[in-house]
Amino acid sequence: MHFAILVEDRSGKKALDNLIPKIVRCDNGANTFFIHSYKGIGHIPKDLKSHTEANKRILLDQLPKLLKGFGRTFAGYGSSYKAVVIVVCDLDDKNEHKFLDELQNLLDACGDSPPETRFCLATEEGEAWLLGDIPAVRKAYPKARDSVLQRYKNDSVCGTWELLADAVYEGGAAALKAKGRQAVGAEKCKWASEITPFMVAENNNSPSFRRFRTALTTLADEPSSSSSGVKKAVPMQPMRR
């Protein structure tokens, strides 16, 4: 299986570059993946047609065009080469069911040959997947503030990246925010790069990460040998056609 994975920012790409081989076998061509990162999530166009320029690389704004393109590409692969699009983005403060319906409507509007697609939402933010493995956070940041980590509830809407910053960044979220958005983005990339090597995919306590993990293992030709506990996770339902 080939996974074409679309993520909303560079930190998501850095995290998944390390996590996907922990979930599905990628050696000897068992599965392949390519991660396309964007410069923000944006909004689904009201008329379900992309209007922003491609070089602006805003995920949801470009998604109608992207899915149609993948549909044409996958149709040319033939039955011997399986491929799927995985769209990964933050739920933020959106209503999950409404947002998934909007994404499904977008997929349905792709015509007669939509690509096989799964939508995987990080609840509330991508940092929830890092905080789903507190032992990995502690290994990456031995001086992390336990009092902050202990009060985190998995996939809670709590200002997730700010909580992680309070745990591991000198001066916490307030100090990081004072440096501006570029510094915040750079720090998120650093967390993703430094925490994910210690993460154990089957032990992650984030429900939304588990759904992502199950989506991959259900589709994969072979799961990773390190993911023996994956089948216990809540399965993600295939998007209807």
N, C-alpha and C positions, 0 to 999 in steps of 0.2 A: 504494500500500500504506500502511495505517495501522499503526504500531507502538505497541502499548501496552506500555511497558517498566517492569518492576518492579525496583527496586533496594533494597538493604538499608539505605542511609543517605544522608545529605545530600551527602556528598563524592562518592558515586557519581553522584548526580543532576547535580552541578555539572560533573563530568568529561564525562558523556554529553551534556549540553546543548551542549557545545562540540564533541564528537567526532562525533556522529551526522551533522551536516551536512557533515562532511569525508568521510563514507563513502557516504552516499546523497543524491541530489538532493532538497532540500526546498523549492526555489523553485517558484513557479507551481503548487503543489499536486502536484508529481510524487510525493512521498511526504510523509506527515505522521507526527508522533510526539508522544506525551505520556508524560512520565516520572513515575511514582508512587514516591515515596521513603518509606521506612519507618524505624523507630527501632531497628533491629537485625534480626539474622537469625533468632534463635529456633530452634525444632526442628519437624520434621514431626510432627504428632500421630500417635500410634500407631494410632488407629482411623481416621485419614485424615479426621477431622472437626474443624473449627475450634472451639476452646473459649474462647480469650481474647477479650476485648471488642475490637471493631473500633477503638476510640479509642486502644488501646495500640499499634497499628500495628507489630506484630512480623511480619515477612515470612512466614517458613515456617509459623508458627502460623496465620496467616490465609489461607495459599495455597489450601487446599481450597475455602474459600468464595469466594475471589477468582476462581479458575479457573472455577468453576461460574457465577459471575456474568458473567464475560466470555463464556462459552459461550452464555448466553442472549442477551446483548447482540449478539454477532457474528451469531447466527442471524437476528436481525431486520434486519441490514444488507442482505441480498440479495446475489446473485451479482455485482452491479456494483460493490460496495464491498468490497475485500479488507482483512482485518485479521489481525494476529497478535500474540500475547503473547510477549514476550521477558523471561524471568526471569534477572536478572543477580545473582549473589551470589558471595561469596568461598568458595573451597574450604577454606581454613584447613588443619586437619590431618586432614580427612576422606579416606577412600578414594574416589577419583574414580568408579570404576565402581560401587561400592556406592551412593554418593550419587545418581548418575544413575538407577540402578535404582529407588531410593526415590522420586525425583521422578517417574519414569515411572509407577510404580504409583499415585501420587497423581493424575496426569493420567488414567490409565485408569479411576479411580474416579469420574470426573466425569459419568458417565452416557452417554447416547446422543449428546449434542452437545457434546463437549469443544471448546474453542477451539483453533485452530491455535496451536501453542506450541513455543518453542525454549528450552532451558535452557543458559545460557552461564556458565561458571564461571571466575572469575579465580583463577589459580594463583600464589601462595598467597593473596594479598590484592589488592585493587583497585590498590594502589600499584605492583604488578608491571606494570600497563599503562602507568603513568607512566614507570617505569624502563626500559620497553621502548624508549623514545626518549630516550637519554642526551643527544643534542644539544639537545633541547627543555628538559630539566632544566637544562642549563648556560646556555641563553639566559634562562630564567626566574630562575636563581640563579647569576649569574656568579662568585660566591665559593664555589660548591659545592666540597666537598673531593674532588678527583679521586682520591685514594688510596682513598676509600670507593666511589665510583662504579665504579672500575676492577675492583674485586673482586666486583662483582655478577654473578651468572649468571642469565640470564633464566628466570623462573618457578621459581627455586629456592626451597625451603622454608628460609628463613633468617631469619625475622623481618623481613618485607619493609618494613613501614612504619617499623620501627626503623632499618633501614639507610638509608632515605631521610632520616629525621630526622638520623641521624649525618652525612649528607652536606650537608644544607642548613640545619639548625636550630642556632642558637647554643647550645652546650653539648650538642648531640646528643640522642639518645633518652632518656638518663638525666635530663637537665634537663627535658625535656618531660613525661615520666612523673611527675616530682615535682610537677607542677602539676595533675595529676588528669585523669580521663577527659574532662571537658568541654573542657579545653584541648587534649587530643589530638584530639578530634573537630573542634574549630575549626581546628586547624593542618592536618588532613587536607583540610578544605574549602578552605583557602587554597592548598595545593599543587595540588589539582584545578583550581581557578580560574586559577592563575597559570602552570601548566605546559602544560595542554591547548591554549591558543591557539597555542603554538609547535609542537605535534605534527604530524607528517605521517603520516597513517593508513597509507599503503602501505609506509612504511619501518619500522614498528614491529617490534621483534625479539621481543616476547612471543608465544610460541605460543598462549596462551589468548586474547590480544587478536586474533590473526589468525583464530582460529576464530569469535570474535564478529563480526569484520568480514565474514567470508565468509558467516556466517548472514544478515547484513543485506543484503549485495549480491546474494545468491542470491534473496532474497525481494523485493527492491525492484523497482519499475517501471523505475527508471533508477539506476545507481550515480552517485556524484559524479564530476564531470570530473576531480577531483584524485586519484582512486583508480584510476588506470590499471593499477597492478600488483596489484590485489586478487586476480585469478584464480590467482595463483601460490600463494596460501595454502592450507593444508590445509582442506578443506571440513568443515563440521559436518553430520552426518547428521540428516535430519528425524526427529523423535520418532515411533516406530511407533504405529500406531492399532490 
